[in-house]
């Protein structure tokens, strides 16, 4: 499919590229949903054990995504300019450097995971379970890193269906492994018959093992697709597999601001988790459950953002700024409308959403209040998600970093600290701070998109 074919309406191109990515985002979130629902049935301590690690896991995933974005944007730009040999060279270097940094990340996080929950002031019973969870999540980081990078390579060519199909398998593997690893051997009644189902009874640790194993399997399949499937970024086994610092430097020029943005936001989320942890285990569990429930509302926006990054990069690589702007405007409109609708649904069905992941009445009550506060920020959140995708595709990766820095550390963290510590709002105060942060980000992003300076970002950086 030629993504830059002007005879095809921009809206059709966007939808054809975005729908598999949206489905993939939903399926990825289902991994978290399944873990949360299954572990949540064990009790609040188990839920809190996953919750206390979540912000750090987001941070690490953000680092991996930032690395992948730098290479993916360069691959898409070279495809747009028809520099196919260079696109394939960048794809190979992406895989090489992913392996190098993936091994290092696995080693570092295996050590940090032992002490993370203690550093975040988790209660002793929670800290023990949290360390077991991180042990297996960290062990699979090489596979997770390769999964993210190979998905980025395929999407940069316009192939969003292959990552979707592999993600379906990822979810099925995770669910099956969860079922056998989390719970103990038990009798299950189905169709009027009692069946003895074997189980390892590993609880939180079993959930992490299942997630890690599914990620490694998916990474192997996507790496195979990058090598075997013909495309403008196909990776050949022939030739040199030596890491080249030049390719890494060019990628990092784009990826470093994304990396700093993810660190800024994720460290802020960790700080927010520490603030929430001071309220108690029930508040921490409700915070995690509400975050998990909310994530379903913004998945379509992230799907459109992934699509617009590729479309803008290829358009600007071809020298067509008008087409890049058209893709940006249509994608942003789609995202805002979608998240306005899902935000309204989240407000109405908040108790039911939270109830999926916890049966504890106190957790449900607090989580419902949080979701209904956050619902008012969803259209603004959509603006920031979509426009961040536009800016990254254009090579303007500094803009999202600066906006994220201002929102997280200028609004969310100081305001959450004040509202939690000095008012009676409790967890709702932290979520009120989140809402105001997301509204401010959306407004800042809208003005940056309107200015249009992002259209010249590649030229300013001589890329």
C-alpha positions as CSV (number, residue, x, y, z in Angstrom):
1,X,0.0,0.0,0.0
2,X,1.3,3.4,-1.0
3,X,0.6,5.6,2.1
4,X,1.2,8.8,0.1
5,X,-1.2,8.1,-2.7
6,X,-3.1,11.4,-3.1
7,X,-6.0,9.7,-5.0
8,X,-6.9,8.0,-1.7
9,X,-8.7,10.3,0.8
10,X,-6.5,11.1,3.9
11,X,-9.3,9.7,6.2
12,X,-9.3,6.4,4.4
13,X,-5.5,6.0,4.6
14,X,-5.5,6.9,8.3
15,X,-8.2,4.4,9.1
16,X,-6.6,1.6,7.1
17,X,-3.3,2.2,8.9
18,X,-4.8,2.9,12.3
19,X,-7.4,0.2,12.9
20,X,-4.9,-2.7,13.3
21,X,-2.8,-0.5,15.6
22,X,-5.9,0.4,17.7
23,X,-6.8,-3.3,18.0
24,X,-3.2,-4.0,18.9
25,X,-3.3,-1.3,21.6
26,X,-6.5,-2.9,23.0
27,X,-5.0,-6.3,23.0
28,X,-1.8,-5.1,24.7
29,X,-4.0,-3.6,27.4
30,X,-5.9,-6.8,27.8
31,X,-2.6,-8.4,29.1
32,X,-2.7,-5.9,31.9
33,X,-6.5,-6.3,32.4
34,X,-6.2,-10.1,32.6
35,X,-3.3,-9.9,35.1
36,X,-5.2,-7.3,37.2
37,X,-8.5,-9.2,37.2
38,X,-6.9,-12.6,37.9
39,X,-4.5,-11.3,40.6
40,X,-7.2,-9.0,42.0
41,X,-9.3,-12.1,42.8
42,X,-6.5,-13.1,45.3
43,X,-6.9,-9.8,47.3
44,X,-5.8,-6.2,47.7
45,X,-2.3,-7.1,48.7
46,X,-1.7,-8.9,45.4
47,X,-3.2,-6.0,43.5
48,X,-1.0,-3.5,45.4
49,X,2.1,-5.7,44.6
50,X,1.6,-5.2,40.9
51,X,0.5,-1.5,41.4
52,X,3.7,-0.5,43.2
53,X,5.8,-1.7,40.2
54,X,3.5,-0.3,37.5
55,X,5.0,3.2,37.2
56,X,8.5,1.8,36.9
57,X,7.4,-0.7,34.3
58,X,5.9,2.2,32.4
59,X,9.2,4.0,32.7
60,X,11.2,1.1,31.3
61,X,8.6,0.5,28.5
62,X,8.8,4.3,27.8
63,X,12.6,4.1,27.4
64,X,12.3,1.1,25.0
65,X,9.6,2.9,23.0
66,X,11.7,6.1,22.8
67,X,14.6,4.1,21.4
68,X,12.3,2.5,18.9
69,X,10.7,5.8,17.8
70,X,14.1,7.3,16.8
71,X,14.8,4.4,14.4
72,X,11.2,4.1,13.2
73,X,10.9,7.8,12.2
74,X,14.2,7.6,10.3
75,X,13.1,4.4,8.5
76,X,9.7,6.0,7.6
77,X,11.4,9.2,6.4
78,X,13.8,7.2,4.2
79,X,10.9,5.2,2.7
80,X,9.2,8.5,1.9
81,X,12.2,9.8,0.1
82,X,12.7,6.4,-1.6
83,X,16.1,5.7,0.0
84,X,15.3,2.1,0.5
85,X,18.8,0.8,1.1
86,X,19.2,3.4,3.9
87,X,15.8,2.4,5.4
88,X,17.0,-1.3,5.5
89,X,20.3,-0.3,7.0
90,X,18.5,1.5,9.8
91,X,16.2,-1.4,10.4
92,X,19.2,-3.8,10.8
93,X,21.0,-1.3,13.1
94,X,17.8,-1.0,15.2
95,X,17.7,-4.7,15.8
96,X,21.4,-4.8,16.6
97,X,21.3,-2.0,19.1
98,X,18.1,-3.4,20.6
99,X,19.9,-6.6,21.5
100,X,22.8,-4.7,23.0
101,X,20.7,-2.4,25.2
102,X,18.1,-5.2,25.9
103,X,20.7,-7.3,27.6
104,X,22.0,-4.4,29.7
105,X,18.4,-3.4,30.7
106,X,17.7,-7.0,31.8
107,X,20.7,-7.0,34.0
108,X,20.1,-3.6,35.6
109,X,16.3,-4.1,36.2
110,X,16.9,-7.6,37.7
111,X,18.9,-5.9,40.5
112,X,16.6,-2.8,40.9
113,X,13.5,-5.0,41.1
114,X,14.6,-6.6,44.4
115,X,14.4,-3.2,46.2
116,X,12.0,-1.1,44.2
117,X,8.9,-1.7,46.4
118,X,10.9,-0.9,49.6
119,X,12.1,2.3,48.1
120,X,8.5,3.3,47.3
121,X,7.4,2.7,50.9
122,X,5.2,-0.3,50.2
123,X,4.0,-2.3,53.2
124,X,6.2,-5.4,54.0
125,X,3.6,-7.9,52.8
126,X,3.3,-6.0,49.5
127,X,7.0,-5.5,49.0
128,X,7.7,-9.3,49.1
129,X,5.2,-10.0,46.4
130,X,6.3,-7.0,44.3
131,X,9.9,-8.2,44.3
132,X,8.8,-11.6,42.9
133,X,6.7,-9.9,40.2
134,X,9.6,-7.7,39.0
135,X,12.0,-10.7,39.1
136,X,10.3,-12.3,36.1
137,X,9.2,-9.1,34.3
138,X,12.9,-8.0,34.3
139,X,14.1,-11.4,33.1
140,X,12.0,-10.9,29.9
141,X,13.1,-7.4,29.1
142,X,15.3,-8.4,26.2
143,X,12.3,-10.1,24.6
144,X,10.0,-7.1,25.4
145,X,12.5,-4.7,23.9
146,X,12.8,-6.7,20.7
147,X,9.0,-6.9,20.4
148,X,8.7,-3.1,20.6
149,X,11.5,-2.4,18.1
150,X,10.4,-5.0,15.5
151,X,6.8,-3.7,15.8
152,X,8.1,-0.2,15.1
153,X,10.1,-1.4,12.1
154,X,7.0,-3.0,10.6
155,X,4.7,-0.1,11.3
156,X,7.2,2.4,9.7
157,X,6.5,0.5,6.4
158,X,2.8,0.7,6.8
159,X,2.4,-2.9,8.0
160,X,0.3,-2.7,11.1
161,X,-1.5,-6.1,10.6
162,X,1.5,-8.3,11.4
163,X,2.0,-6.8,14.9
164,X,-1.7,-7.1,15.4
165,X,-1.7,-10.9,14.6
166,X,1.3,-11.5,16.8
167,X,-0.4,-9.6,19.6
168,X,-3.4,-11.8,19.4
169,X,-1.2,-14.7,20.0
170,X,0.5,-12.8,22.8
171,X,-2.8,-12.4,24.6
172,X,-3.9,-15.9,24.2
173,X,-0.6,-17.2,25.5
174,X,-0.7,-14.8,28.5
175,X,-4.3,-15.8,29.4
176,X,-3.6,-19.6,29.2
177,X,-0.3,-19.3,31.2
178,X,-2.0,-17.0,33.8
179,X,-4.7,-19.6,34.3
180,X,-2.2,-22.4,35.1
181,X,0.5,-20.4,36.9
182,X,-1.5,-18.0,39.1
183,X,-4.1,-20.4,40.7
184,X,-3.7,-23.6,42.6
185,X,-5.0,-26.9,41.4
186,X,-8.8,-26.8,41.6
187,X,-12.0,-28.3,40.5
188,X,-13.8,-26.4,37.7
189,X,-17.4,-27.0,36.7
190,X,-18.1,-26.6,33.0
191,X,-21.2,-27.8,31.0
192,X,-22.4,-29.8,34.0
193,X,-19.1,-31.7,34.5
194,X,-16.4,-31.2,37.1
195,X,-12.9,-31.1,35.8
196,X,-9.7,-31.1,37.9
197,X,-7.6,-28.2,36.6
198,X,-3.9,-28.3,37.5
199,X,-2.3,-25.1,38.7
200,X,1.1,-24.0,40.1
201,X,-0.5,-21.6,42.7
202,X,2.2,-19.0,42.2
203,X,-0.1,-15.9,42.4
204,X,1.6,-12.6,41.6
205,X,4.8,-14.4,40.6
206,X,2.9,-16.6,38.1
207,X,1.3,-13.6,36.5
208,X,4.7,-12.1,35.8
209,X,6.1,-15.4,34.4
210,X,3.1,-15.6,32.1
211,X,3.5,-12.0,30.8
212,X,7.3,-12.5,30.3
213,X,7.0,-15.8,28.4
214,X,4.3,-14.4,26.1
215,X,6.4,-11.3,25.3
216,X,9.5,-13.5,24.4
217,X,7.4,-15.7,22.1
218,X,6.0,-12.6,20.4
219,X,9.4,-11.1,20.0
220,X,10.7,-14.2,18.2
221,X,7.8,-14.1,15.8
222,X,8.1,-10.4,15.0
223,X,11.9,-10.6,14.5
224,X,11.2,-13.5,12.1
225,X,8.7,-11.3,10.2
226,X,11.2,-8.5,9.9
227,X,13.7,-10.9,8.3
228,X,11.4,-13.0,6.1
229,X,8.6,-10.6,5.0
230,X,9.4,-8.5,1.9
231,X,9.2,-4.8,2.6
232,X,11.1,-1.5,2.2
233,X,12.7,-2.2,5.6
234,X,13.3,-5.9,5.3
235,X,16.3,-7.1,7.4
236,X,18.7,-9.3,5.5
237,X,20.8,-11.9,7.3
238,X,23.6,-11.3,4.8
239,X,26.1,-8.5,5.4
240,X,27.7,-7.0,8.5
241,X,26.0,-7.3,11.9
242,X,28.4,-5.0,13.6
243,X,26.9,-2.1,15.6
244,X,27.5,1.3,14.0
245,X,27.7,4.3,16.2
246,X,26.7,6.6,13.4
247,X,23.3,5.0,13.0
248,X,22.8,5.1,16.8
249,X,23.8,8.8,17.1
250,X,21.3,9.8,14.3
251,X,18.5,7.8,16.0
252,X,19.3,9.2,19.4
253,X,19.1,12.7,18.1
254,X,15.4,12.1,17.6
255,X,14.9,9.5,20.4
256,X,16.7,11.3,23.3
257,X,14.0,13.9,23.8
258,X,11.4,11.2,23.7
259,X,13.5,9.2,26.2
260,X,13.7,12.3,28.4
261,X,10.0,12.9,28.0
262,X,9.2,9.3,29.1
263,X,11.5,9.6,32.1
264,X,10.0,12.9,33.1
265,X,6.5,11.6,33.0
266,X,7.3,8.1,34.3
267,X,9.4,9.4,37.2
268,X,6.5,11.7,38.0
269,X,4.2,8.7,38.0
270,X,6.5,7.0,40.4
271,X,6.5,10.0,42.6
272,X,2.7,10.1,42.4
273,X,2.6,6.4,43.4
274,X,4.8,7.2,46.4
275,X,2.4,10.0,47.4
276,X,-0.6,7.7,47.0
277,X,1.2,4.9,48.9
278,X,1.2,7.1,52.0
279,X,-2.6,7.0,52.1
280,X,-2.7,3.2,52.5
281,X,-3.0,-0.1,50.7
282,X,-6.6,0.3,49.6
283,X,-5.9,3.7,48.1
284,X,-2.8,2.3,46.2
285,X,-4.9,-0.6,44.9
286,X,-7.7,1.8,43.8
287,X,-5.2,4.0,42.1
288,X,-3.8,1.1,40.1
289,X,-7.2,-0.3,39.3
290,X,-8.5,3.1,38.1
291,X,-5.4,3.7,36.0
292,X,-6.0,0.2,34.4
293,X,-9.7,0.9,33.8
294,X,-9.0,4.3,32.3
295,X,-6.4,3.0,29.9
296,X,-9.1,1.5,27.6
297,X,-10.5,4.9,26.9
298,X,-7.3,6.3,25.3
299,X,-6.2,3.3,23.3
300,X,-7.9,4.5,20.0
301,X,-6.0,7.8,20.4
302,X,-2.7,6.0,20.7
303,X,-3.5,4.0,17.6
304,X,-4.2,7.1,15.6
305,X,-1.0,8.7,17.0
306,X,1.1,5.7,15.9
307,X,-0.4,6.0,12.4
308,X,0.1,9.7,12.1
309,X,3.8,9.4,13.2
310,X,4.4,7.1,10.2
311,X,2.3,9.2,7.8
312,X,3.9,12.5,8.8
313,X,7.4,11.1,8.6
314,X,6.8,9.6,5.1
315,X,5.1,12.8,3.9
316,X,7.9,15.0,5.0
317,X,10.5,12.5,3.7
318,X,8.8,13.0,0.3
319,X,8.9,16.8,0.7
320,X,5.1,17.1,0.9
321,X,4.3,19.5,3.8
322,X,0.7,20.0,2.7
323,X,0.0,16.3,2.9
324,X,1.7,16.1,6.3
325,X,-0.5,18.8,7.7
326,X,-3.6,17.2,6.2
327,X,-2.8,13.9,7.9
328,X,-2.1,15.7,11.2
329,X,-5.4,17.6,11.2
330,X,-7.6,14.6,10.3
331,X,-5.9,12.3,12.8
332,X,-6.2,14.8,15.6
333,X,-9.9,15.3,14.9
334,X,-10.5,11.5,14.9
335,X,-8.7,11.2,18.2
336,X,-10.5,14.0,20.0
337,X,-14.0,12.8,18.9
338,X,-13.2,9.2,19.9
339,X,-11.9,10.1,23.4
340,X,-14.7,12.5,24.1
341,X,-17.1,9.6,23.5
342,X,-15.1,7.0,25.5
343,X,-14.6,9.6,28.3
344,X,-18.4,10.0,28.6
345,X,-18.8,6.2,28.7
346,X,-16.1,6.0,31.4
347,X,-18.0,8.5,33.6
348,X,-21.3,6.6,33.3
349,X,-19.9,3.1,33.7
350,X,-17.1,3.9,36.2
351,X,-18.4,1.5,39.0
352,X,-18.7,-1.3,36.5
353,X,-15.2,-0.7,35.1
354,X,-13.6,-0.7,38.5
355,X,-15.6,-3.7,39.6
356,X,-14.0,-5.8,36.8
357,X,-10.6,-5.6,38.6
358,X,-11.6,-5.6,42.3
359,X,-14.4,-6.9,44.4
360,X,-13.3,-4.8,47.4
361,X,-16.1,-2.2,48.2
362,X,-13.6,0.4,49.4
363,X,-11.4,0.1,46.3
364,X,-14.4,0.3,44.0
365,X,-15.8,3.4,45.7
366,X,-12.4,5.3,45.5
367,X,-11.7,4.1,42.0
368,X,-15.1,5.2,40.7
369,X,-14.6,8.7,42.1
370,X,-11.2,8.9,40.4
371,X,-12.5,7.8,37.0
372,X,-15.3,10.4,37.1
373,X,-12.8,13.2,37.8
374,X,-10.6,12.0,35.0
375,X,-13.4,11.8,32.5
376,X,-13.5,15.6,32.1
377,X,-9.8,15.6,30.9
378,X,-10.2,13.0,28.1
379,X,-10.7,15.4,25.1
380,X,-7.6,17.4,26.2
381,X,-5.7,14.2,26.8
382,X,-6.6,13.2,23.2
383,X,-5.1,16.5,21.9
384,X,-1.8,15.8,23.6
385,X,-1.6,12.1,22.5
386,X,-2.3,12.9,18.8
387,X,-0.2,16.0,18.6
388,X,2.7,14.3,20.3
389,X,2.4,11.7,17.5
390,X,2.5,14.5,14.8
391,X,5.5,16.2,16.3
392,X,7.5,13.0,16.6
393,X,6.8,12.1,13.0
394,X,8.1,15.5,12.0
395,X,11.3,15.1,14.0
396,X,10.2,17.7,16.5
397,X,10.7,15.5,19.6
398,X,11.7,18.3,21.9
399,X,8.2,19.8,22.0
400,X,6.5,16.8,23.7
401,X,9.4,16.7,26.2
402,X,9.0,20.3,27.2
403,X,5.2,20.1,27.4
404,X,5.4,16.8,29.4
405,X,8.0,18.3,31.8
406,X,5.8,21.4,32.4
407,X,2.6,19.4,33.0
408,X,4.0,16.7,35.2
409,X,6.4,18.7,37.4
410,X,4.8,22.1,37.2
411,X,1.2,21.0,37.8
412,X,0.6,17.3,38.7
413,X,3.2,16.4,41.3
414,X,3.2,19.7,43.4
415,X,-0.6,20.0,43.3
416,X,-1.1,16.3,44.2
417,X,1.3,16.6,47.1
418,X,-0.6,19.7,48.4
419,X,-4.1,18.1,47.9
420,X,-3.2,14.8,49.4
421,X,-1.1,16.1,52.3
422,X,-3.1,19.2,53.3
423,X,-6.7,18.5,52.4
424,X,-9.2,15.7,53.1
425,X,-9.6,14.8,49.4
426,X,-7.2,11.8,49.7
427,X,-6.8,9.8,46.5
428,X,-9.3,12.1,44.7
429,X,-6.9,15.0,45.2
430,X,-4.2,13.2,43.3
431,X,-6.5,12.5,40.4
432,X,-7.8,16.1,40.4
433,X,-4.1,17.1,39.9
434,X,-3.9,14.6,37.1
435,X,-6.9,16.1,35.4
436,X,-5.6,19.7,35.5
437,X,-2.2,18.5,34.2
438,X,-3.8,16.7,31.1
439,X,-6.0,19.8,30.4
440,X,-3.0,22.1,30.3
441,X,-1.0,19.7,28.1
442,X,-3.8,19.5,25.6
443,X,-4.0,23.3,25.3
444,X,-0.2,23.7,25.0
445,X,-0.1,21.1,22.2
446,X,-2.9,22.7,20.3
447,X,-1.0,26.0,20.1
448,X,2.2,24.2,19.0
449,X,0.4,22.4,16.2
450,X,-1.3,25.6,15.0
451,X,2.1,27.4,14.7
452,X,3.3,25.0,12.1
453,X,7.0,25.2,12.9
454,X,7.1,21.4,13.3
455,X,6.9,21.1,9.5
456,X,10.5,22.3,9.3
457,X,12.0,20.2,12.1
458,X,13.9,17.7,9.9
459,X,15.5,20.6,8.0
460,X,16.5,22.4,11.2
461,X,18.2,19.3,12.5
462,X,19.8,18.5,9.1
463,X,18.4,14.9,9.1
